[in-house]
Amino acid sequence: MKMTFYGAARTVTGSCYMLEVNDKKFLVDCGLFQGKLTDQMLNYEDFPFDLNVIDFVILTHAHIDHSGRIPKLYKMGFRKPIYCTTATKDLCTIMLADSGHIQEKEIEWVNRKRKRAGKKPNDPIYTAQDGIDSIEIFNGVNYNEEVVIDENIRFKFIDAGHMLGSSIVELYTKENGKEEKTVFSGDLGNFNMPIINDPTYIEEADHLIIESTYGDRNHGKIEDQTGKLIEIILDTINRGGNVIIPSFAVGRTQEILYEINRYHADDSSLREALSKIPIYVDSPLAVNATKVFEENPEYYDEEALRYLLKGDNPLEFENLHFVETPEKSRELNEDLTPKVIISASGMCEVGRIKHHLKHNLYRPECTVIFVGYQAEGTLGQKILSGERLVKIFDEEIAVNAEIKYLDAFSGHADKDLLLDWIDKFTKKPKNIFIVHGEYEVQKVFQEEITKKFNIPSCIPNYEETYDIDGNLIGSNASSYKSTRFDILEMLAFLKQDVDTMTNTVKYEIKNNLEMSDLMAILDKLQEVKKAIENAKS
């Protein structure tokens, strides 16, 4: 078996792997790239493989960095089956249409600028209708139900505990009369998270492909940070501020609602205070996703089921309000009543969260709470990393609000949990492919794997092909594309540095720099300007 890595290779997003078994070729995941400009550019590129030779797709879960290019496959004529759990299919029904809507809105903004410049309009990656139409090729199956493609390929989905319907894939392939088992971790969930079950331990594998999002660090404990969440909310409301929570619409939003409701129901000392705080979920996608959660209680863990059996829907309570229209969303920022606003997107790149940040970031009485991964280059990452000024809708906004990060709410297993998950294999894999992580994080995780298990491992790069034993066969990446993306990445870094220097000159330079320092900066900038002009000519 051969495997080519077309995404989540030395980066977190864009999961997509092509496998070749005998005469069959198929994909595991086909997600959108997010974060860095160079990663996002890959969404607009033609697929680096021939769609006509792909026989089917295995989808681990519904998050857009795993499913988000499926409508593009469909738009380009792909009509072969996509296999996933039934809950994943239900979620993709709303998430892919929403993603298409975002593509249309983003290109609309770009095309207005292109029109003013006398340029031809661009097309979106795909439309909302493409997202809706693509669901016709989805095949929903249950956990532990075996899917047989032919005498050489079969697989089943195992609960990954990452989100509703998320899966580990156990893939059995036979070549030259020998059958082997390859396990794809998908995104492994954090342990002890609300609503959904913990990730399933796998007993044996010949080969393992494992995510590494948090492969270099550990989270806090969910029970400690849930109390911290409630404390931050109460403190912020008491000083007259709003609590803004950028949250992934599917999974994280429902988990936060669950935890707030649990405190509301179980802690009498806080019940009265919490019941007076208006809590708004401002994301049409999150509203629809919450309905999907409510319609799929068979995926809940024991605690959530106990609440249901008592007649308490863990995703509903009296002071919870769902906001669907843009008009109602705008009213939230016109109303001065202190409140909690949970809004998408979780990395603050698109959606209504940007409006709420614009209206609240500059207010020192407010708090912004991050509860999930922030990819490099995103607005969320810039705020979380301590930038004093950020651009939102081309307007500079001062970051005066309190910024908090509750990492225990992450939907990903941390370093120790990932290692523990590998440790639970009674028959360890012969080799490991490390994917879905930033390269520096992956190197740390690789060292941990070597130290603890002494299992050979590799960190594939984009468009590299390996045999299943971990031997590099070759790379398909063109030097032209690689160089072009290197240039784009360098320009993005330069732009970020220029923005930072601009803010320093505007707001801080009088206190920190002498005239000689200013002249040195000016000389350097003139050198860069001259070098860019020479490169253009």
DOSESE-546214 format. One record per residue (C-alpha): x, y, z. Coordinates in nm, 2 decimals. Layout:
BEGIN
{px = X&py = Y&pz = Z}
...
***
This chain:
BEGIN
{px = 0.00&py = 0.00&pz = 0.00}
{px = 0.12&py = 0.35&pz = -0.09}
{px = 0.01&py = 0.67&pz = 0.08}
{px = 0.04&py = 1.03&pz = -0.04}
{px = 0.00&py = 1.32&pz = 0.19}
{px = -0.21&py = 1.60&pz = 0.04}
{px = -0.29&py = 1.79&pz = 0.36}
{px = -0.23&py = 1.81&pz = 0.74}
{px = 0.14&py = 1.75&pz = 0.65}
{px = 0.36&py = 1.96&pz = 0.88}
{px = 0.06&py = 2.18&pz = 0.94}
{px = -0.27&py = 2.13&pz = 1.12}
{px = -0.54&py = 2.18&pz = 0.86}
{px = -0.64&py = 2.05&pz = 0.52}
{px = -0.64&py = 1.68&pz = 0.61}
{px = -0.62&py = 1.46&pz = 0.30}
{px = -0.44&py = 1.14&pz = 0.23}
{px = -0.46&py = 0.93&pz = -0.08}
{px = -0.41&py = 0.55&pz = -0.05}
{px = -0.33&py = 0.30&pz = -0.32}
{px = -0.42&py = -0.06&pz = -0.26}
{px = -0.38&py = -0.30&pz = -0.56}
{px = -0.60&py = -0.14&pz = -0.83}
{px = -0.79&py = 0.09&pz = -0.59}
{px = -0.72&py = 0.45&pz = -0.50}
{px = -0.92&py = 0.63&pz = -0.22}
{px = -0.90&py = 0.93&pz = 0.01}
{px = -0.91&py = 0.96&pz = 0.38}
{px = -1.06&py = 1.31&pz = 0.45}
{px = -1.06&py = 1.60&pz = 0.21}
{px = -1.05&py = 1.92&pz = 0.43}
{px = -1.00&py = 2.29&pz = 0.38}
{px = -0.67&py = 2.46&pz = 0.46}
{px = -0.70&py = 2.73&pz = 0.72}
{px = -0.47&py = 2.98&pz = 0.88}
{px = -0.15&py = 3.08&pz = 0.69}
{px = -0.20&py = 3.25&pz = 0.35}
{px = 0.01&py = 2.98&pz = 0.18}
{px = -0.20&py = 2.71&pz = 0.33}
{px = -0.52&py = 2.88&pz = 0.22}
{px = -0.39&py = 2.92&pz = -0.13}
{px = -0.40&py = 2.54&pz = -0.17}
{px = -0.78&py = 2.55&pz = -0.15}
{px = -0.78&py = 2.74&pz = -0.48}
{px = -0.53&py = 2.51&pz = -0.65}
{px = -0.65&py = 2.22&pz = -0.87}
{px = -0.65&py = 1.89&pz = -0.68}
{px = -0.30&py = 1.74&pz = -0.71}
{px = -0.45&py = 1.40&pz = -0.81}
{px = -0.68&py = 1.28&pz = -1.09}
{px = -1.04&py = 1.28&pz = -0.95}
{px = -1.14&py = 1.01&pz = -1.21}
{px = -0.92&py = 0.75&pz = -1.04}
{px = -1.05&py = 0.80&pz = -0.69}
{px = -1.29&py = 0.52&pz = -0.60}
{px = -1.43&py = 0.64&pz = -0.27}
{px = -1.36&py = 0.87&pz = 0.03}
{px = -1.34&py = 0.78&pz = 0.40}
{px = -1.44&py = 1.08&pz = 0.62}
{px = -1.33&py = 1.08&pz = 0.98}
{px = -1.55&py = 1.36&pz = 1.10}
{px = -1.74&py = 1.68&pz = 1.00}
{px = -1.50&py = 1.96&pz = 1.10}
{px = -1.42&py = 2.17&pz = 0.79}
{px = -1.04&py = 2.11&pz = 0.80}
{px = -1.14&py = 1.74&pz = 0.73}
{px = -1.45&py = 1.77&pz = 0.52}
{px = -1.43&py = 2.12&pz = 0.37}
{px = -1.31&py = 2.04&pz = 0.02}
{px = -1.57&py = 1.76&pz = -0.05}
{px = -1.80&py = 2.01&pz = -0.22}
{px = -1.51&py = 2.11&pz = -0.44}
{px = -1.47&py = 1.74&pz = -0.53}
{px = -1.84&py = 1.73&pz = -0.61}
{px = -1.83&py = 2.06&pz = -0.81}
{px = -1.56&py = 1.91&pz = -1.03}
{px = -1.77&py = 1.60&pz = -1.11}
{px = -1.68&py = 1.35&pz = -0.84}
{px = -1.98&py = 1.12&pz = -0.77}
{px = -1.82&py = 0.82&pz = -0.60}
{px = -1.93&py = 0.73&pz = -0.24}
{px = -1.82&py = 0.91&pz = 0.07}
{px = -1.83&py = 0.70&pz = 0.39}
{px = -1.88&py = 0.84&pz = 0.73}
{px = -2.08&py = 0.80&pz = 1.05}
{px = -2.45&py = 0.90&pz = 1.04}
{px = -2.39&py = 1.19&pz = 1.28}
{px = -2.11&py = 1.31&pz = 1.06}
{px = -2.34&py = 1.31&pz = 0.76}
{px = -2.60&py = 1.50&pz = 0.96}
{px = -2.35&py = 1.76&pz = 1.06}
{px = -2.20&py = 1.79&pz = 0.71}
{px = -2.55&py = 1.86&pz = 0.58}
{px = -2.54&py = 2.20&pz = 0.76}
{px = -2.16&py = 2.26&pz = 0.78}
{px = -2.08&py = 2.22&pz = 0.41}
{px = -2.36&py = 2.45&pz = 0.30}
{px = -2.24&py = 2.71&pz = 0.56}
{px = -1.88&py = 2.67&pz = 0.43}
{px = -2.00&py = 2.74&pz = 0.08}
{px = -2.19&py = 3.04&pz = 0.20}
{px = -1.87&py = 3.17&pz = 0.35}
{px = -1.68&py = 3.11&pz = 0.03}
{px = -1.94&py = 3.31&pz = -0.16}
{px = -1.93&py = 3.60&pz = 0.08}
{px = -1.55&py = 3.61&pz = 0.09}
{px = -1.52&py = 3.61&pz = -0.29}
{px = -1.79&py = 3.88&pz = -0.31}
{px = -1.57&py = 4.11&pz = -0.11}
{px = -1.26&py = 4.03&pz = -0.32}
{px = -1.45&py = 4.08&pz = -0.64}
{px = -1.57&py = 4.43&pz = -0.54}
{px = -1.21&py = 4.53&pz = -0.51}
{px = -1.12&py = 4.35&pz = -0.84}
{px = -1.40&py = 4.53&pz = -1.02}
{px = -1.28&py = 4.87&pz = -0.89}
{px = -0.93&py = 4.78&pz = -1.02}
{px = -1.08&py = 4.68&pz = -1.36}
{px = -1.01&py = 4.31&pz = -1.32}
{px = -1.22&py = 4.01&pz = -1.39}
{px = -1.42&py = 3.85&pz = -1.10}
{px = -1.30&py = 3.53&pz = -0.94}
{px = -1.52&py = 3.23&pz = -0.86}
{px = -1.56&py = 3.10&pz = -0.51}
{px = -1.40&py = 2.76&pz = -0.42}
{px = -1.76&py = 2.63&pz = -0.42}
{px = -2.11&py = 2.76&pz = -0.33}
{px = -2.36&py = 2.69&pz = -0.06}
{px = -2.56&py = 2.49&pz = -0.32}
{px = -2.25&py = 2.28&pz = -0.40}
{px = -2.23&py = 2.20&pz = -0.03}
{px = -2.60&py = 2.10&pz = -0.02}
{px = -2.57&py = 1.89&pz = -0.34}
{px = -2.26&py = 1.70&pz = -0.23}
{px = -2.45&py = 1.53&pz = 0.05}
{px = -2.62&py = 1.31&pz = -0.20}
{px = -2.30&py = 1.10&pz = -0.23}
{px = -2.26&py = 1.06&pz = 0.15}
{px = -2.31&py = 0.71&pz = 0.30}
{px = -2.38&py = 0.72&pz = 0.68}
{px = -2.28&py = 0.41&pz = 0.88}
{px = -2.28&py = 0.32&pz = 1.25}
{px = -1.98&py = 0.29&pz = 1.47}
{px = -1.82&py = -0.06&pz = 1.46}
{px = -2.02&py = -0.15&pz = 1.14}
{px = -1.78&py = -0.30&pz = 0.88}
{px = -1.78&py = -0.16&pz = 0.53}
{px = -1.65&py = -0.40&pz = 0.27}
{px = -1.53&py = -0.25&pz = -0.05}
{px = -1.39&py = -0.57&pz = -0.20}
{px = -1.20&py = -0.88&pz = -0.10}
{px = -0.89&py = -0.66&pz = -0.04}
{px = -1.03&py = -0.35&pz = 0.15}
{px = -1.26&py = -0.32&pz = 0.45}
{px = -1.28&py = -0.07&pz = 0.73}
{px = -1.49&py = 0.04&pz = 1.03}
{px = -1.54&py = 0.36&pz = 1.23}
{px = -1.46&py = 0.37&pz = 1.60}
{px = -1.55&py = 0.65&pz = 1.84}
{px = -1.27&py = 0.91&pz = 1.85}
{px = -1.43&py = 1.12&pz = 2.12}
{px = -1.35&py = 1.45&pz = 1.94}
{px = -1.70&py = 1.56&pz = 1.84}
{px = -2.04&py = 1.41&pz = 1.76}
{px = -1.98&py = 1.13&pz = 1.52}
{px = -1.60&py = 1.16&pz = 1.50}
{px = -1.41&py = 0.85&pz = 1.42}
{px = -1.09&py = 0.65&pz = 1.43}
{px = -1.06&py = 0.44&pz = 1.12}
{px = -0.96&py = 0.08&pz = 1.14}
{px = -0.85&py = -0.01&pz = 0.78}
{px = -0.78&py = -0.37&pz = 0.67}
{px = -0.60&py = -0.42&pz = 0.34}
{px = -0.48&py = -0.73&pz = 0.16}
{px = -0.19&py = -0.73&pz = -0.09}
{px = 0.00&py = -1.03&pz = -0.22}
{px = -0.21&py = -1.26&pz = 0.00}
{px = -0.11&py = -1.07&pz = 0.33}
{px = -0.36&py = -0.87&pz = 0.53}
{px = -0.25&py = -0.58&pz = 0.75}
{px = -0.43&py = -0.33&pz = 0.97}
{px = -0.37&py = 0.04&pz = 0.94}
{px = -0.53&py = 0.28&pz = 1.20}
{px = -0.60&py = 0.64&pz = 1.14}
{px = -0.65&py = 0.83&pz = 1.46}
{px = -0.85&py = 1.11&pz = 1.30}
{px = -0.87&py = 1.39&pz = 1.56}
{px = -0.85&py = 1.22&pz = 1.90}
{px = -1.06&py = 1.39&pz = 2.16}
{px = -0.97&py = 1.52&pz = 2.50}
{px = -1.07&py = 1.30&pz = 2.79}
{px = -1.35&py = 1.37&pz = 3.04}
{px = -1.52&py = 1.62&pz = 2.80}
{px = -1.89&py = 1.69&pz = 2.83}
{px = -2.16&py = 1.52&pz = 2.62}
{px = -1.95&py = 1.28&pz = 2.41}
{px = -1.76&py = 0.96&pz = 2.51}
{px = -1.38&py = 0.94&pz = 2.57}
{px = -1.17&py = 0.83&pz = 2.27}
{px = -1.17&py = 0.45&pz = 2.22}
{px = -0.85&py = 0.26&pz = 2.29}
{px = -0.74&py = 0.04&pz = 2.00}
{px = -0.59&py = -0.30&pz = 2.08}
{px = -0.36&py = -0.36&pz = 1.78}
{px = -0.23&py = -0.22&pz = 1.45}
{px = 0.04&py = -0.29&pz = 1.20}
{px = 0.07&py = 0.08&pz = 1.10}
{px = -0.06&py = 0.40&pz = 1.27}
{px = -0.13&py = 0.75&pz = 1.13}
{px = -0.18&py = 0.98&pz = 1.43}
{px = -0.26&py = 1.35&pz = 1.48}
{px = -0.03&py = 1.57&pz = 1.68}
{px = -0.20&py = 1.90&pz = 1.73}
{px = -0.09&py = 1.93&pz = 2.09}
{px = 0.19&py = 1.68&pz = 2.08}
{px = 0.43&py = 1.91&pz = 2.27}
{px = 0.22&py = 2.02&pz = 2.56}
{px = -0.05&py = 1.92&pz = 2.81}
{px = -0.39&py = 2.08&pz = 2.89}
{px = -0.53&py = 2.18&pz = 3.23}
{px = -0.79&py = 1.96&pz = 3.39}
{px = -1.15&py = 2.02&pz = 3.26}
{px = -1.30&py = 2.01&pz = 3.61}
{px = -1.06&py = 2.29&pz = 3.72}
{px = -1.11&py = 2.51&pz = 3.41}
{px = -1.49&py = 2.47&pz = 3.41}
{px = -1.49&py = 2.64&pz = 3.75}
{px = -1.25&py = 2.90&pz = 3.61}
{px = -1.49&py = 2.96&pz = 3.32}
{px = -1.78&py = 3.04&pz = 3.56}
{px = -1.55&py = 3.26&pz = 3.77}
{px = -1.44&py = 3.46&pz = 3.47}
{px = -1.80&py = 3.50&pz = 3.35}
{px = -1.92&py = 3.62&pz = 3.69}
{px = -1.62&py = 3.86&pz = 3.74}
{px = -1.67&py = 4.02&pz = 3.40}
{px = -2.04&py = 4.06&pz = 3.43}
{px = -2.00&py = 4.22&pz = 3.78}
{px = -1.77&py = 4.49&pz = 3.63}
{px = -2.01&py = 4.57&pz = 3.36}
{px = -1.84&py = 4.40&pz = 3.07}
{px = -1.93&py = 4.14&pz = 2.81}
{px = -1.78&py = 3.79&pz = 2.78}
{px = -1.69&py = 3.71&pz = 2.42}
{px = -1.62&py = 3.34&pz = 2.35}
{px = -1.49&py = 3.26&pz = 1.99}
{px = -1.60&py = 2.91&pz = 1.96}
{px = -1.62&py = 2.64&pz = 1.69}
{px = -1.99&py = 2.62&pz = 1.61}
{px = -1.99&py = 2.24&pz = 1.62}
{px = -1.87&py = 2.06&pz = 1.93}
{px = -1.71&py = 2.34&pz = 2.14}
{px = -2.02&py = 2.56&pz = 2.16}
{px = -2.24&py = 2.27&pz = 2.28}
{px = -1.98&py = 2.16&pz = 2.54}
{px = -1.96&py = 2.51&pz = 2.68}
{px = -2.34&py = 2.53&pz = 2.70}
{px = -2.34&py = 2.20&pz = 2.87}
{px = -2.09&py = 2.31&pz = 3.14}
{px = -2.27&py = 2.63&pz = 3.21}
{px = -2.60&py = 2.44&pz = 3.24}
{px = -2.44&py = 2.18&pz = 3.47}
{px = -2.33&py = 2.46&pz = 3.71}
{px = -2.67&py = 2.62&pz = 3.68}
{px = -2.84&py = 2.30&pz = 3.77}
{px = -2.60&py = 2.15&pz = 4.03}
{px = -2.45&py = 2.44&pz = 4.22}
{px = -2.72&py = 2.62&pz = 4.43}
{px = -2.48&py = 2.89&pz = 4.54}
{px = -2.42&py = 3.00&pz = 4.18}
{px = -2.77&py = 2.92&pz = 4.04}
{px = -2.92&py = 3.26&pz = 4.11}
{px = -2.63&py = 3.46&pz = 3.98}
{px = -2.59&py = 3.25&pz = 3.66}
{px = -2.97&py = 3.26&pz = 3.59}
{px = -2.96&py = 3.64&pz = 3.56}
{px = -2.69&py = 3.65&pz = 3.30}
{px = -2.81&py = 3.65&pz = 2.94}
{px = -2.62&py = 3.40&pz = 2.73}
{px = -2.63&py = 3.42&pz = 2.35}
{px = -2.53&py = 3.17&pz = 2.09}
{px = -2.48&py = 3.40&pz = 1.78}
{px = -2.41&py = 3.16&pz = 1.49}
{px = -2.67&py = 3.01&pz = 1.26}
{px = -2.44&py = 2.71&pz = 1.22}
{px = -2.41&py = 2.66&pz = 1.59}
{px = -2.79&py = 2.69&pz = 1.63}
{px = -2.84&py = 2.42&pz = 1.37}
{px = -2.56&py = 2.21&pz = 1.50}
{px = -2.71&py = 2.22&pz = 1.85}
{px = -3.03&py = 2.08&pz = 1.70}
{px = -2.83&py = 1.79&pz = 1.54}
{px = -2.68&py = 1.72&pz = 1.89}
{px = -3.02&py = 1.71&pz = 2.04}
{px = -3.14&py = 1.47&pz = 1.77}
{px = -2.85&py = 1.22&pz = 1.82}
{px = -2.85&py = 1.13&pz = 2.19}
{px = -2.72&py = 0.78&pz = 2.11}
{px = -2.38&py = 0.94&pz = 2.08}
{px = -2.39&py = 1.10&pz = 2.43}
{px = -2.18&py = 0.98&pz = 2.73}
{px = -2.34&py = 0.84&pz = 3.05}
{px = -2.35&py = 1.17&pz = 3.23}
{px = -2.53&py = 1.36&pz = 2.95}
{px = -2.78&py = 1.07&pz = 2.92}
{px = -2.86&py = 1.09&pz = 3.29}
{px = -2.95&py = 1.45&pz = 3.25}
{px = -3.18&py = 1.36&pz = 2.96}
{px = -3.35&py = 1.08&pz = 3.16}
{px = -3.42&py = 1.34&pz = 3.44}
{px = -3.60&py = 1.55&pz = 3.18}
{px = -3.32&py = 1.81&pz = 3.17}
{px = -3.20&py = 1.88&pz = 2.82}
{px = -2.83&py = 1.97&pz = 2.88}
{px = -2.83&py = 2.21&pz = 2.59}
{px = -3.12&py = 2.42&pz = 2.70}
{px = -3.18&py = 2.65&pz = 2.99}
{px = -3.40&py = 2.96&pz = 3.06}
{px = -3.14&py = 3.24&pz = 3.01}
{px = -3.00&py = 3.09&pz = 2.69}
{px = -3.09&py = 3.26&pz = 2.36}
{px = -3.01&py = 3.15&pz = 2.01}
{px = -2.95&py = 3.44&pz = 1.76}
{px = -3.02&py = 3.36&pz = 1.39}
{px = -3.07&py = 3.69&pz = 1.20}
{px = -2.80&py = 3.95&pz = 1.13}
{px = -3.03&py = 4.22&pz = 1.27}
{px = -3.05&py = 4.04&pz = 1.61}
{px = -2.68&py = 3.99&pz = 1.60}
{px = -2.62&py = 4.37&pz = 1.56}
{px = -2.86&py = 4.44&pz = 1.85}
{px = -2.63&py = 4.25&pz = 2.08}
{px = -2.36&py = 4.52&pz = 2.04}
{px = -2.61&py = 4.80&pz = 2.07}
{px = -2.75&py = 4.67&pz = 2.40}
{px = -2.54&py = 4.77&pz = 2.70}
{px = -2.66&py = 4.49&pz = 2.93}
{px = -2.36&py = 4.28&pz = 3.03}
{px = -2.39&py = 3.94&pz = 2.86}
{px = -2.21&py = 3.63&pz = 2.74}
{px = -2.18&py = 3.60&pz = 2.36}
{px = -2.06&py = 3.26&pz = 2.21}
{px = -2.00&py = 3.31&pz = 1.84}
{px = -1.82&py = 3.15&pz = 1.54}
{px = -1.57&py = 3.11&pz = 1.39}
{px = -1.35&py = 2.97&pz = 1.66}
{px = -1.03&py = 3.12&pz = 1.51}
{px = -1.20&py = 3.46&pz = 1.45}
{px = -1.13&py = 3.45&pz = 1.08}
{px = -1.49&py = 3.48&pz = 0.95}
{px = -1.84&py = 3.52&pz = 1.07}
{px = -2.02&py = 3.73&pz = 1.34}
{px = -1.74&py = 3.69&pz = 1.59}
{px = -1.54&py = 3.95&pz = 1.41}
{px = -1.82&py = 4.21&pz = 1.47}
{px = -1.83&py = 4.12&pz = 1.84}
{px = -1.46&py = 4.15&pz = 1.88}
{px = -1.46&py = 4.49&pz = 1.70}
{px = -1.72&py = 4.62&pz = 1.95}
{px = -1.56&py = 4.47&pz = 2.27}
{px = -1.19&py = 4.42&pz = 2.23}
{px = -1.11&py = 4.78&pz = 2.30}
{px = -1.31&py = 4.78&pz = 2.63}
{px = -1.10&py = 4.69&pz = 2.94}
{px = -1.41&py = 4.57&pz = 3.13}
{px = -1.47&py = 4.29&pz = 2.88}
{px = -1.31&py = 3.95&pz = 2.85}
{px = -1.24&py = 3.73&pz = 2.55}
{px = -1.21&py = 3.36&pz = 2.63}
{px = -1.04&py = 3.13&pz = 2.38}
{px = -1.13&py = 2.77&pz = 2.42}
{px = -0.98&py = 2.60&pz = 2.11}
{px = -0.68&py = 2.58&pz = 1.88}
{px = -0.57&py = 2.90&pz = 1.70}
{px = -0.39&py = 2.82&pz = 1.38}
{px = -0.08&py = 3.03&pz = 1.29}
{px = -0.18&py = 3.35&pz = 1.10}
{px = -0.54&py = 3.37&pz = 1.22}
{px = -0.69&py = 3.67&pz = 1.40}
{px = -0.74&py = 3.45&pz = 1.70}
{px = -0.38&py = 3.36&pz = 1.72}
{px = -0.27&py = 3.72&pz = 1.69}
{px = -0.50&py = 3.83&pz = 1.98}
{px = -0.39&py = 3.53&pz = 2.19}
{px = -0.02&py = 3.59&pz = 2.13}
{px = -0.05&py = 3.94&pz = 2.28}
{px = -0.07&py = 4.18&pz = 1.99}
{px = -0.18&py = 4.52&pz = 2.11}
{px = -0.35&py = 4.63&pz = 1.79}
{px = -0.53&py = 4.41&pz = 1.54}
{px = -0.71&py = 4.48&pz = 1.21}
{px = -1.08&py = 4.39&pz = 1.19}
{px = -1.26&py = 4.49&pz = 0.87}
{px = -0.96&py = 4.71&pz = 0.78}
{px = -1.00&py = 4.90&pz = 1.11}
{px = -0.73&py = 4.90&pz = 1.38}
{px = -0.88&py = 4.79&pz = 1.71}
{px = -0.69&py = 4.81&pz = 2.04}
{px = -0.67&py = 4.50&pz = 2.25}
{px = -0.76&py = 4.63&pz = 2.60}
{px = -1.00&py = 4.35&pz = 2.70}
{px = -0.88&py = 4.07&pz = 2.93}
{px = -0.76&py = 3.77&pz = 2.71}
{px = -0.80&py = 3.43&pz = 2.86}
{px = -0.72&py = 3.08&pz = 2.73}
{px = -0.89&py = 2.77&pz = 2.87}
{px = -0.70&py = 2.49&pz = 2.70}
{px = -0.89&py = 2.21&pz = 2.88}
{px = -1.18&py = 2.28&pz = 2.66}
{px = -0.98&py = 2.18&pz = 2.35}
{px = -1.13&py = 1.90&pz = 2.16}
{px = -0.79&py = 1.74&pz = 2.10}
{px = -0.60&py = 1.51&pz = 2.32}
{px = -0.28&py = 1.66&pz = 2.46}
{px = 0.07&py = 1.51&pz = 2.46}
{px = 0.03&py = 1.27&pz = 2.75}
{px = -0.31&py = 1.15&pz = 2.64}
{px = -0.18&py = 1.09&pz = 2.28}
{px = 0.11&py = 0.89&pz = 2.43}
{px = -0.12&py = 0.70&pz = 2.66}
{px = -0.34&py = 0.61&pz = 2.37}
{px = -0.05&py = 0.46&pz = 2.18}
{px = 0.06&py = 0.28&pz = 2.50}
{px = -0.28&py = 0.11&pz = 2.52}
{px = -0.21&py = -0.09&pz = 2.20}
{px = -0.14&py = -0.44&pz = 2.32}
{px = 0.02&py = -0.51&pz = 1.98}
{px = 0.21&py = -0.19&pz = 1.90}
{px = 0.23&py = -0.06&pz = 1.54}
{px = 0.55&py = -0.13&pz = 1.35}
{px = 0.57&py = 0.23&pz = 1.24}
{px = 0.39&py = 0.56&pz = 1.29}
{px = 0.31&py = 0.85&pz = 1.06}
{px = 0.28&py = 1.18&pz = 1.25}
{px = 0.03&py = 1.42&pz = 1.09}
{px = -0.20&py = 1.71&pz = 1.17}
{px = 0.04&py = 1.93&pz = 1.36}
{px = 0.28&py = 2.22&pz = 1.33}
{px = 0.62&py = 2.09&pz = 1.23}
{px = 0.80&py = 2.21&pz = 1.55}
{px = 0.53&py = 2.04&pz = 1.76}
{px = 0.56&py = 1.72&pz = 1.56}
{px = 0.94&py = 1.70&pz = 1.61}
{px = 0.88&py = 1.72&pz = 1.99}
{px = 0.61&py = 1.45&pz = 1.97}
{px = 0.84&py = 1.23&pz = 1.75}
{px = 1.11&py = 1.25&pz = 2.01}
{px = 0.86&py = 1.14&pz = 2.28}
{px = 0.74&py = 0.85&pz = 2.07}
{px = 1.10&py = 0.73&pz = 2.02}
{px = 1.19&py = 0.77&pz = 2.38}
{px = 0.89&py = 0.59&pz = 2.52}
{px = 0.82&py = 0.32&pz = 2.26}
{px = 1.12&py = 0.31&pz = 2.03}
{px = 0.88&py = 0.28&pz = 1.73}
{px = 1.01&py = 0.41&pz = 1.40}
{px = 0.82&py = 0.72&pz = 1.30}
{px = 0.82&py = 0.99&pz = 1.02}
{px = 0.67&py = 1.33&pz = 0.96}
{px = 0.55&py = 1.34&pz = 0.60}
{px = 0.56&py = 1.67&pz = 0.40}
{px = 0.31&py = 1.79&pz = 0.15}
{px = 0.28&py = 1.57&pz = -0.16}
{px = 0.53&py = 1.31&pz = -0.03}
{px = 0.45&py = 0.95&pz = -0.11}
{px = 0.54&py = 0.66&pz = 0.13}
{px = 0.50&py = 0.29&pz = 0.13}
{px = 0.30&py = 0.17&pz = 0.43}
{px = 0.61&py = 0.07&pz = 0.62}
{px = 0.72&py = 0.43&pz = 0.63}
{px = 0.98&py = 0.44&pz = 0.35}
{px = 0.98&py = 0.76&pz = 0.14}
{px = 0.91&py = 0.67&pz = -0.23}
{px = 0.91&py = 1.02&pz = -0.37}
{px = 0.77&py = 1.38&pz = -0.38}
{px = 0.53&py = 1.51&pz = -0.63}
{px = 0.56&py = 1.88&pz = -0.53}
{px = 0.67&py = 2.10&pz = -0.81}
{px = 0.95&py = 2.34&pz = -0.75}
{px = 0.74&py = 2.61&pz = -0.92}
{px = 0.45&py = 2.57&pz = -0.68}
{px = 0.69&py = 2.54&pz = -0.38}
{px = 0.88&py = 2.85&pz = -0.47}
{px = 0.56&py = 3.05&pz = -0.53}
{px = 0.42&py = 2.95&pz = -0.20}
{px = 0.75&py = 3.03&pz = -0.03}
{px = 0.73&py = 3.38&pz = -0.18}
{px = 0.37&py = 3.42&pz = -0.05}
{px = 0.46&py = 3.30&pz = 0.29}
{px = 0.76&py = 3.55&pz = 0.31}
{px = 0.54&py = 3.83&pz = 0.19}
{px = 0.28&py = 3.74&pz = 0.46}
{px = 0.56&py = 3.75&pz = 0.73}
{px = 0.69&py = 4.08&pz = 0.60}
{px = 0.34&py = 4.23&pz = 0.61}
{px = 0.29&py = 4.11&pz = 0.97}
{px = 0.63&py = 4.26&pz = 1.06}
{px = 0.54&py = 4.59&pz = 0.89}
{px = 0.21&py = 4.61&pz = 1.07}
{px = 0.38&py = 4.55&pz = 1.40}
{px = 0.64&py = 4.82&pz = 1.33}
{px = 0.37&py = 5.06&pz = 1.22}
{px = 0.19&py = 5.02&pz = 1.55}
{px = 0.52&py = 5.06&pz = 1.74}
{px = 0.60&py = 5.38&pz = 1.56}
{px = 0.25&py = 5.51&pz = 1.61}
{px = 0.20&py = 5.44&pz = 1.97}
{px = 0.51&py = 5.33&pz = 2.16}
{px = 0.82&py = 5.47&pz = 2.00}
{px = 0.85&py = 5.79&pz = 2.21}
{px = 0.90&py = 5.58&pz = 2.52}
{px = 1.13&py = 5.32&pz = 2.38}
{px = 1.36&py = 5.45&pz = 2.11}
{px = 1.62&py = 5.72&pz = 2.06}
{px = 1.67&py = 5.92&pz = 1.74}
{px = 1.96&py = 5.69&pz = 1.64}
{px = 1.73&py = 5.39&pz = 1.67}
{px = 1.48&py = 5.56&pz = 1.44}
{px = 1.74&py = 5.63&pz = 1.18}
{px = 1.86&py = 5.27&pz = 1.19}
{px = 1.50&py = 5.15&pz = 1.14}
{px = 1.46&py = 5.39&pz = 0.85}
{px = 1.78&py = 5.27&pz = 0.68}
{px = 1.67&py = 4.91&pz = 0.71}
{px = 1.33&py = 4.99&pz = 0.56}
{px = 1.49&py = 5.17&pz = 0.27}
{px = 1.71&py = 4.86&pz = 0.21}
{px = 1.40&py = 4.63&pz = 0.20}
{px = 1.22&py = 4.87&pz = -0.03}
{px = 1.51&py = 4.88&pz = -0.27}
{px = 1.54&py = 4.50&pz = -0.26}
{px = 1.16&py = 4.46&pz = -0.34}
{px = 1.18&py = 4.71&pz = -0.62}
{px = 1.48&py = 4.52&pz = -0.77}
{px = 1.29&py = 4.19&pz = -0.74}
{px = 0.99&py = 4.33&pz = -0.93}
{px = 1.21&py = 4.46&pz = -1.21}
***
